[in-house]
Amino acid sequence: MTRVREIDAVRGFALAGILVANIGFFADPRYAVSIGTMPISDGPVAFLVSTFVLTKFYILFSFLFGYSFTLMTRDGVDVKGRMLRRCLGLFVIGVAHGFLLWIGDILTLYAALGLILLAMRGVSARKAVVVGCWIIGVMSVIWLILAGLTLLDPGSPQAGDAAAGLRAEELVRDGPLGFLTFQVQTYPALAAMVLLGQGPMAMALFLFGLAAGKARLLEEPERWAHLVPRVQWAGFGVGVPAAVFFSWATSGGGEALQLVAMALNNVTSVLLTAAYVVTLLQVIKRVPAVGRALAPAGRMAASNYLGQSVLCCLVFTGYGLALAGTLSPLAVMGVAAAIYAVLLALSMWWLRRHRYGPVEYVLRALTRGRSDAGARADPTRSGA
């Protein structure tokens, strides 16, 4: 599959947002058992994370998944067989990831939705965009209907109780066995929530990525360069105020207001994420060193995604330092920055010696149905 360096750089950038969005649950596992509560829900750090990060980066990853799928379809290979094996590999890795490391695993969701993407690979770019827009629109309407029903039933149950949260924190910090007990008890329910809560948006962005890949948008950016200011005006001008409302509503508003904010956020988060992407590509165009720094992590995104979970577990859970519930939100963000920097450095080091990341090598072997003899680095093909 041909590599597109811009995709790698954007994917490396997306990894930073994924880490910031997820680390709050590692730092305070009470939120994992408090349905409807955002991680790090109080203070300025929480406000910034909720506004600029939450719900923005998993949809960016989903877009890139759809785009990368189109690169596979251009190679003239057995797309159906390879994609089926790849989805199986993602599912197996994702289940292990969910039970052992991170209850919010996204790989199993991608494996399931990847089968739908495979079935829709023949649709036109225009139809893919239309279907994606319909999915987002329907989900927003559902959130609004739920908001109306909540007003009719103001006594509906709220977030999980404090006792459950404290029990979760105790288990996470109580050595490897305690943490594994927490994972086994929590992951199945969270996996269902991820499927229902993030699945429709992820599928919509898969389709947007499919359409963008068919149009080669990231490979031929000069074709849409004149639209960059409009995307930025829409993304930052509309997306940021809507994201501020989302943060305010989800942290202090009533349940009905939270649902209204989620309905609005379904639409505007796409605008803000698009603004992030076009702005990053403009920065990379002017300062190529930024792209070179981000691309190695993007080239081995699955390894970095799992690596984030490993390092977060070593810091916050009974696998390691067991610091869950002890650090301030600002300190948690400092840990996130340190983890991201370590993984960037490790990605650069690894790719000087290998063509693929360790998890990518496993996925390639599964996808191709055999071991890849070219796993060692070829210095003449740095962009392969």
C-alpha positions as CSV (number, residue, x, y, z in Angstrom):
1,M,0.0,0.0,0.0
2,T,1.4,3.4,-1.0
3,R,2.3,5.6,1.9
4,V,1.1,9.2,1.9
5,R,3.3,11.2,4.2
6,E,0.6,13.8,4.9
7,I,-1.6,11.1,6.2
8,D,1.1,9.9,8.5
9,A,1.7,13.4,9.8
10,V,-2.0,14.0,10.5
11,R,-2.3,10.6,12.1
12,G,0.7,11.4,14.3
13,F,-1.1,14.6,15.3
14,A,-4.3,12.7,16.0
15,L,-2.5,10.4,18.4
16,A,-1.8,13.4,20.6
17,G,-5.5,14.2,20.9
18,I,-6.4,10.6,21.5
19,L,-3.9,10.5,24.4
20,V,-5.2,13.7,26.0
21,A,-8.8,12.5,25.6
22,N,-8.1,9.1,27.1
23,I,-5.7,9.8,29.9
24,G,-8.3,11.3,32.1
25,F,-10.0,7.9,32.6
26,F,-6.6,6.4,33.6
27,A,-5.9,9.2,36.0
28,D,-9.3,9.0,37.6
29,P,-11.1,5.7,37.0
30,R,-14.2,6.9,38.8
31,Y,-15.3,8.4,35.5
32,A,-15.4,5.0,33.8
33,V,-18.2,4.0,36.1
34,S,-20.0,7.4,36.1
35,I,-22.1,7.2,32.9
36,G,-22.6,10.6,31.4
37,T,-19.6,12.2,33.2
38,M,-16.7,13.7,31.3
39,P,-13.1,12.9,32.5
40,I,-11.4,15.7,34.5
41,S,-14.8,17.5,34.7
42,D,-13.8,20.5,36.8
43,G,-11.4,23.5,36.3
44,P,-9.7,25.2,33.4
45,V,-7.8,22.2,32.3
46,A,-11.1,20.2,32.0
47,F,-12.7,23.1,30.1
48,L,-9.9,23.2,27.5
49,V,-9.8,19.4,27.1
50,S,-13.5,19.2,26.7
51,T,-13.6,22.1,24.3
52,F,-10.7,21.4,22.0
53,V,-10.1,17.7,22.3
54,L,-13.0,15.5,23.4
55,T,-14.9,14.0,20.4
56,K,-12.6,15.7,17.9
57,F,-9.8,13.2,17.5
58,Y,-11.5,9.8,17.4
59,I,-13.4,11.1,14.4
60,L,-10.2,12.3,12.8
61,F,-8.8,8.8,13.3
62,S,-11.9,7.4,11.7
63,F,-11.6,9.7,8.7
64,L,-8.0,8.6,8.2
65,F,-9.1,4.9,8.5
66,G,-11.5,5.4,5.7
67,Y,-8.9,7.3,3.6
68,S,-6.3,4.7,4.1
69,F,-8.7,2.0,3.0
70,T,-8.9,3.6,-0.4
71,L,-5.1,3.3,-0.7
72,M,-5.5,-0.5,-0.3
73,T,-8.2,-0.6,-3.0
74,R,-5.8,1.0,-5.5
75,D,-3.1,-1.7,-5.2
76,G,-5.0,-4.2,-7.3
77,V,-4.8,-6.8,-4.6
78,D,-7.4,-9.1,-3.0
79,V,-9.1,-6.2,-1.1
80,K,-11.9,-8.3,0.3
81,G,-9.6,-11.1,1.7
82,R,-7.1,-8.6,3.1
83,M,-9.6,-6.4,4.7
84,L,-11.5,-9.3,6.3
85,R,-8.2,-10.6,7.8
86,R,-7.2,-7.1,8.9
87,C,-10.5,-6.6,10.7
88,L,-10.1,-10.0,12.4
89,G,-6.6,-9.0,13.5
90,L,-7.9,-5.6,14.8
91,F,-10.7,-7.3,16.7
92,V,-8.4,-9.8,18.4
93,I,-5.9,-7.2,19.4
94,G,-8.7,-4.9,20.5
95,V,-10.3,-7.4,22.8
96,A,-6.9,-8.1,24.4
97,H,-6.3,-4.4,24.7
98,G,-9.7,-3.8,26.2
99,F,-9.4,-6.5,28.9
100,L,-5.8,-6.0,29.7
101,L,-5.1,-2.3,29.3
102,W,-7.8,0.2,28.2
103,I,-11.5,-0.3,28.7
104,G,-12.2,2.4,26.0
105,D,-10.5,0.4,23.2
106,I,-11.6,1.6,19.7
107,L,-10.0,-1.2,17.7
108,T,-12.9,-3.6,18.1
109,L,-15.3,-0.9,16.9
110,Y,-13.1,-0.2,13.9
111,A,-13.0,-4.0,13.1
112,A,-16.8,-4.2,13.1
113,L,-17.3,-1.0,11.1
114,G,-14.5,-2.0,8.7
115,L,-16.7,-4.8,7.4
116,I,-19.4,-2.2,6.6
117,L,-16.8,0.0,4.9
118,L,-15.7,-3.0,2.9
119,A,-19.2,-3.7,1.7
120,M,-19.6,0.0,0.7
121,R,-16.3,0.3,-1.1
122,G,-17.9,0.6,-4.5
123,V,-20.1,3.6,-3.7
124,S,-19.2,6.9,-5.3
125,A,-17.6,9.7,-3.4
126,R,-20.7,11.8,-3.6
127,K,-22.9,9.0,-2.2
128,A,-20.5,8.3,0.6
129,V,-20.7,11.9,1.7
130,V,-24.5,11.9,1.5
131,V,-24.8,8.7,3.6
132,G,-22.3,10.1,6.1
133,C,-24.3,13.3,6.5
134,W,-27.5,11.3,6.9
135,I,-25.9,9.3,9.7
136,I,-24.8,12.4,11.6
137,G,-28.2,14.1,11.0
138,V,-30.1,11.1,12.3
139,M,-27.9,10.8,15.4
140,S,-28.4,14.5,16.2
141,V,-32.1,14.1,15.9
142,I,-32.0,11.1,18.2
143,W,-30.1,13.1,20.8
144,L,-32.7,15.9,20.5
145,I,-35.6,13.4,21.0
146,L,-33.9,12.0,24.1
147,A,-33.5,15.5,25.4
148,G,-37.2,16.1,25.0
149,L,-38.0,12.8,26.7
150,T,-35.7,13.7,29.5
151,L,-37.7,16.9,30.1
152,L,-40.9,14.8,30.3
153,D,-39.1,12.6,32.9
154,P,-36.9,14.8,35.1
155,G,-36.5,12.0,37.7
156,S,-34.4,9.8,35.3
157,P,-31.3,8.3,36.8
158,Q,-28.1,10.3,36.9
159,A,-24.4,9.3,36.9
160,G,-23.1,6.4,38.9
161,D,-22.8,6.9,42.6
162,A,-19.7,7.9,44.6
163,A,-19.3,4.4,46.2
164,A,-18.9,2.8,42.8
165,G,-16.3,5.4,41.8
166,L,-14.3,4.8,45.0
167,R,-14.4,1.1,44.5
168,A,-13.1,1.5,40.9
169,E,-10.2,3.6,42.1
170,E,-9.3,1.1,44.8
171,L,-9.3,-1.8,42.3
172,V,-7.2,0.1,39.7
173,R,-4.5,0.8,42.3
174,D,-4.7,-2.6,44.0
175,G,-1.9,-4.3,42.1
176,P,-2.1,-6.2,38.8
177,L,-4.8,-8.5,40.0
178,G,-7.0,-5.7,41.2
179,F,-6.6,-3.8,38.0
180,L,-7.4,-6.8,35.9
181,T,-10.5,-7.4,38.1
182,F,-11.6,-3.8,37.3
183,Q,-11.0,-4.3,33.6
184,V,-13.0,-7.6,33.4
185,Q,-15.9,-6.0,35.3
186,T,-15.9,-2.8,33.3
187,Y,-14.8,-3.4,29.8
188,P,-17.8,-5.3,28.4
189,A,-20.3,-2.6,29.3
190,L,-17.9,0.1,28.1
191,A,-17.4,-1.7,24.8
192,A,-21.2,-1.6,24.2
193,M,-21.3,2.1,25.1
194,V,-18.4,2.8,22.6
195,L,-20.3,0.9,19.9
196,L,-23.5,2.8,20.5
197,G,-22.1,6.2,21.4
198,Q,-19.2,6.5,19.0
199,G,-20.1,3.9,16.3
200,P,-22.4,6.0,14.2
201,M,-20.0,9.0,14.1
202,A,-17.1,6.8,13.4
203,M,-19.0,5.2,10.5
204,A,-19.9,8.6,9.1
205,L,-16.2,9.6,9.1
206,F,-15.2,6.3,7.6
207,L,-17.4,7.3,4.7
208,F,-16.1,10.9,4.5
209,G,-12.6,9.4,4.5
210,L,-13.6,7.0,1.7
211,A,-14.9,9.9,-0.3
212,A,-11.8,12.0,0.3
213,G,-9.6,9.1,-0.6
214,K,-11.4,8.5,-3.9
215,A,-10.9,12.2,-4.6
216,R,-7.2,12.1,-3.5
217,L,-7.7,15.2,-1.4
218,L,-4.6,14.6,0.8
219,E,-2.4,13.6,-2.1
220,E,-3.4,16.6,-4.3
221,P,-3.9,19.4,-1.7
222,E,-3.4,22.1,-4.4
223,R,-6.8,21.3,-5.8
224,W,-8.5,22.6,-2.6
225,A,-6.0,25.1,-1.3
226,H,-8.3,28.0,-2.2
227,L,-10.9,26.5,0.2
228,V,-8.6,26.6,3.3
229,P,-9.7,30.0,4.6
230,R,-13.4,28.9,4.3
231,V,-12.8,25.7,6.2
232,Q,-10.9,27.6,8.9
233,W,-13.6,30.2,9.2
234,A,-16.3,27.5,9.5
235,G,-14.3,25.3,11.8
236,F,-13.0,27.9,14.2
237,G,-15.8,30.4,13.8
238,V,-18.6,27.9,14.3
239,G,-16.9,24.9,15.8
240,V,-15.2,26.7,18.7
241,P,-18.3,28.5,20.1
242,A,-20.2,25.2,19.7
243,A,-17.5,23.3,21.5
244,V,-17.5,25.9,24.3
245,F,-21.2,25.3,24.7
246,F,-20.7,21.6,24.7
247,S,-18.1,21.9,27.5
248,W,-20.3,24.1,29.6
249,A,-23.4,22.0,29.1
250,T,-21.7,18.6,29.8
251,S,-19.9,19.9,32.9
252,G,-22.7,21.9,34.6
253,G,-25.9,21.7,32.7
254,G,-28.9,19.4,33.2
255,E,-29.3,16.2,31.4
256,A,-31.6,17.6,28.7
257,L,-29.1,20.4,28.0
258,Q,-26.3,17.9,27.8
259,L,-28.2,15.9,25.2
260,V,-28.9,19.1,23.2
261,A,-25.2,20.0,23.3
262,M,-24.3,16.5,22.1
263,A,-26.7,16.8,19.2
264,L,-25.0,20.1,18.2
265,N,-21.6,18.7,18.8
266,N,-22.2,15.9,16.3
267,V,-22.2,18.4,13.5
268,T,-19.8,21.1,14.7
269,S,-17.0,18.7,15.9
270,V,-16.6,17.7,12.3
271,L,-16.2,21.3,11.3
272,L,-13.6,22.0,14.0
273,T,-11.7,18.8,13.2
274,A,-11.5,19.8,9.5
275,A,-10.1,23.2,10.5
276,Y,-7.5,21.4,12.6
277,V,-6.4,19.3,9.6
278,V,-6.2,22.0,7.0
279,T,-4.3,24.2,9.5
280,L,-1.9,21.5,10.3
281,L,-1.3,20.8,6.6
282,Q,-0.6,24.5,6.1
283,V,1.9,24.5,9.0
284,I,3.6,21.4,7.5
285,K,3.8,23.0,4.1
286,R,5.6,26.1,5.7
287,V,7.6,24.1,8.3
288,P,8.3,20.6,6.9
289,A,10.2,19.7,10.1
290,V,6.8,19.5,11.8
291,G,5.6,16.8,9.4
292,R,8.9,14.9,9.7
293,A,8.5,14.9,13.5
294,L,4.9,13.7,13.5
295,A,5.1,11.2,10.6
296,P,7.0,8.4,12.3
297,A,4.3,8.1,15.0
298,G,1.7,8.1,12.3
299,R,3.4,5.4,10.4
300,M,3.1,3.1,13.4
301,A,-0.1,4.4,14.8
302,A,-1.4,1.1,16.1
303,S,1.8,0.5,18.0
304,N,1.6,4.0,19.5
305,Y,-2.1,3.7,20.4
306,L,-1.3,0.5,22.3
307,G,1.9,2.1,23.7
308,Q,-0.1,5.0,25.1
309,S,-2.2,2.5,27.1
310,V,0.9,0.6,28.3
311,L,2.6,3.7,29.6
312,C,-0.6,5.1,31.1
313,C,-1.1,1.8,32.9
314,L,2.5,1.9,34.2
315,V,1.9,5.4,35.6
316,F,-1.7,5.2,37.0
317,T,-2.6,1.6,37.7
318,G,-1.5,-1.4,39.8
319,Y,0.7,-2.5,36.9
320,G,3.1,0.2,38.0
321,L,3.1,3.4,40.1
322,A,-0.7,3.3,40.9
323,L,-1.0,7.1,40.8
324,A,-4.7,7.0,39.8
325,G,-6.7,9.6,41.8
326,T,-3.6,11.4,43.1
327,L,-2.5,13.9,40.4
328,S,-4.0,17.3,39.6
329,P,-5.5,17.8,36.1
330,L,-2.5,19.9,35.1
331,A,-0.1,17.2,36.3
332,V,-2.1,14.6,34.3
333,M,-1.6,16.8,31.2
334,G,2.1,16.9,32.0
335,V,2.2,13.1,32.0
336,A,0.4,13.1,28.7
337,A,3.0,15.4,27.2
338,A,5.8,13.2,28.5
339,I,4.2,10.0,27.2
340,Y,3.7,11.5,23.8
341,A,7.3,12.8,23.6
342,V,8.6,9.4,24.6
343,L,6.6,7.6,22.0
344,L,7.6,10.1,19.3
345,A,11.2,9.4,20.1
346,L,10.7,5.7,20.2
347,S,8.9,5.8,16.8
348,M,11.8,7.6,15.2
349,W,14.3,5.2,16.7
350,W,12.3,2.1,15.7
351,L,11.8,3.2,12.1
352,R,15.5,3.8,11.5
353,R,15.8,0.0,11.8
354,H,12.4,-1.3,10.6
355,R,9.9,-0.5,7.9
356,Y,6.9,-1.0,10.2
357,G,6.0,-0.8,13.8
358,P,5.7,-4.0,15.9
359,V,1.9,-4.1,15.9
360,E,1.8,-3.1,12.2
361,Y,4.1,-6.0,11.4
362,V,1.6,-8.4,13.1
363,L,-1.3,-6.8,11.2
364,R,0.5,-7.0,7.9
365,A,1.3,-10.6,8.5
366,L,-2.4,-11.3,9.2
367,T,-3.6,-9.1,6.4
368,R,-1.3,-10.8,3.8
369,G,-1.8,-14.2,5.2
370,R,2.0,-14.7,5.6
371,S,5.0,-13.2,7.3
372,D,6.4,-10.1,5.6
373,A,10.0,-10.7,4.7
374,G,10.6,-7.0,4.2
375,A,10.1,-6.0,7.8
376,R,13.6,-4.7,8.1
377,A,14.3,-1.1,7.0
378,D,15.3,-0.3,3.5
379,P,17.2,2.9,3.5
380,T,16.4,3.6,-0.1
381,R,12.6,3.6,0.6
382,S,12.1,5.9,3.6
383,G,8.6,6.8,2.4
384,A,7.4,3.2,1.8
